[in-house]
Amino acid sequence: MDWFDGEIGGGGRDHDLPDTGGSWNWVNIVLIGVFVLLAIGMFSLIHWLRGLLF
């Protein structure tokens, strides 16, 4: 089961293979990218604030 297994309008993926859970989809990649960018932004902000204060 993944993000695209909804039953609305017959949606979902059209394959008969069982989902083993070992594949990456674009949602996972985007979420990891957003978290990485947030971490980089937070460290940059902290570094800038430390330079401003000290």
C-alpha positions as CSV (number, residue, x, y, z in Angstrom):
1,M,0.0,0.0,0.0
2,D,1.3,3.5,-0.8
3,W,0.1,7.0,-1.4
4,F,-1.6,6.2,-4.7
5,D,-3.8,3.3,-3.6
6,G,-7.0,5.3,-3.2
7,E,-10.3,3.9,-4.3
8,I,-11.8,7.2,-5.6
9,G,-12.8,6.9,-9.2
10,G,-11.0,3.6,-9.6
11,G,-7.7,5.2,-8.9
12,G,-4.6,3.6,-7.6
13,R,-1.9,1.8,-9.5
14,D,-2.8,-0.7,-12.1
15,H,-0.4,-3.6,-11.4
16,D,-1.1,-7.0,-10.0
17,L,2.3,-7.4,-8.3
18,P,2.3,-7.4,-4.5
19,D,3.8,-4.3,-2.9
20,T,7.0,-5.3,-1.1
21,G,7.6,-1.8,0.3
22,G,11.1,-1.6,-1.0
23,S,10.6,1.1,-3.7
24,W,11.0,4.8,-3.5
25,N,8.4,7.1,-5.0
26,W,8.6,10.8,-5.7
27,V,6.7,11.8,-2.5
28,N,9.4,10.2,-0.3
29,I,12.2,12.0,-2.3
30,V,10.4,15.4,-2.1
31,L,9.8,15.0,1.7
32,I,13.5,14.1,2.3
33,G,14.6,17.0,0.2
34,V,12.4,19.4,2.1
35,F,13.7,18.2,5.4
36,V,17.3,18.5,4.2
37,L,16.7,22.1,3.0
38,L,15.0,23.0,6.3
39,A,18.0,21.6,8.2
40,I,20.4,23.6,6.1
41,G,18.3,26.7,6.5
42,M,18.2,26.3,10.3
43,F,22.0,25.9,10.6
44,S,22.6,28.9,8.3
45,L,20.2,31.0,10.4
46,I,21.9,29.9,13.7
47,H,25.3,30.6,12.2
48,W,24.2,34.1,11.1
49,L,22.6,34.9,14.5
50,R,25.8,33.8,16.3
51,G,27.8,36.0,14.1
52,L,25.5,38.9,14.8
53,L,25.5,38.4,18.6
54,F,29.1,37.5,19.2
